[in-house]
Amino acid sequence: QNRATFKFDPADEDKRKKLCEGILNILEKDTKTSCRIACLEALRILSRDKKVLVPVTTKRNMQILMKLAKLDTVEDPLERVSEFPVIVEALKCLCNIIFNSSVAQKLSLELNLAAMLCNLLQKCKDRQLVDDIKCFDLRLLFLLSLLHTDIRAQLRQELQGVQVLTQALESSLSVRWTEEYKAAEDRDRPPLSLQETDCAIEALKALFNVTLDSWNVHSKNESHQFRYMAAILRHCLLTTGPTEEKTEELHSNAINLLSNVPVSCLDVLINPSSQEETDIKYNGMNMGAIQILLDFMEKRIDKGSSYREGLTPVLSLLTECCRTHRNIRKFIKAQVLPPLRDVSNRPEVGTTVRNKLVRLMTHVDLGVKQIAAEFLFVLCKERVDSLLKYTGYGNAAGLLAARGLLAGGRGDHWYSDDEDTDTEEYKSAKPNINLITGHLEEPMPNPMDEMTEEQKEYEAMKLVNMFDKLSRDELIKPMGVRPDGTMAPLEEAVSQYHTSKQESSDSD
């Protein structure tokens, strides 16, 4: 009756506390399995209420639950299948208690819970009927590494957490290797079961916490570990779950983890393509995983909400891949920024991926518009003239101002030489393209053609006075572009241009 209960009556708080104490007293004794399961199920529901956790979060009570979860014995193997439901329920209780209690989080470090969970995970290796145990073991490791930074460091440095969790992920996905860093791709393989998918997701989430701040690889062994992980994640992207929602959740967590992998190790996302493979190819490389990243990105754009959480990780990952790996950049550019033919519409109008990304360049969320603009800039090899061709000056102005490139030029990163990809249609239309809007416009009649010189002078002075009033009232601040391409107050920018001009002029 109370399975779905998450809110409790404050009037019964003392009764619930006594019930928790009574349940733990029973669990301490050697009772029947069915009784233990019933007690643990009741405790799991009660532990959703933060206010009743005070009697539960003691060292003694935590040890009772750890013993029931088989976390206190190093040598005892998982052999008695009848005990498995007890282990699962005890792990669920620990998950709730640690999530809801800061005292329990501190006790977890004192009781060395992370090391015991890693040991239990090793016991689950290659064992049948232990998927539930494995799943909640991984969930508990995720919670500990999320809520306690000391446990995150302990997992990474002392307990070889990256290796243990990577092996758990590999096992959940049933990866078969054909060569180093290359997993077998079975087209006819059925989707993962719900249980396998949940296990993989929990392993991905725990690995994300443990591998935070892993941008720099300091040793050959670390490099191998991250390449091995990236190869598993590539396989993960090519795998489907039992439903479309579960597949998206699986891929989303894989993308989050790939963002922690050092960019030098991401080359394993593309492998030399063999003759029998029918997947997407480019320059002899298998681009199946990159195509899934692109499809995922477009799906998240189409969703139209939660861009910061849902879209920025995949955009950031694709940007780093394109900046570092030439084949990935050229493959993505061919799809996102194909050679321009029709320039009759503004860059932000339409249903192509380019149109969608250009619309994001003026998004209200600063982080979203920055990463969308950065992605397109990298696809253009950080050349300002190339970016303006695809987006128009108006859409790109924010990025160029932030990067100090309003005067043109290119970014700091080095790329290979450019090839001319302009189509004949674009070349013929180029002289008539409006550089601000980025599209072909019909010539507009000049309103000043009908004016006398006195009318022109009157309108000009009227405009000057309006700007002067706005400036004096500090509603606007006139800005100019320095010779180095950065923004500055207008007076400063003008004086720098004069200085630059005088220095460059020939002296007697």
Order of alpha helices (4+ residues) and beta strands (2+ residues): alpha-alpha-alpha-alpha-alpha-alpha-alpha-alpha-alpha-beta-beta-alpha-alpha-alpha-beta-beta-beta-alpha-alpha-alpha-alpha-alpha-alpha-alpha-alpha-alpha-beta-beta-alpha-beta-beta-alpha
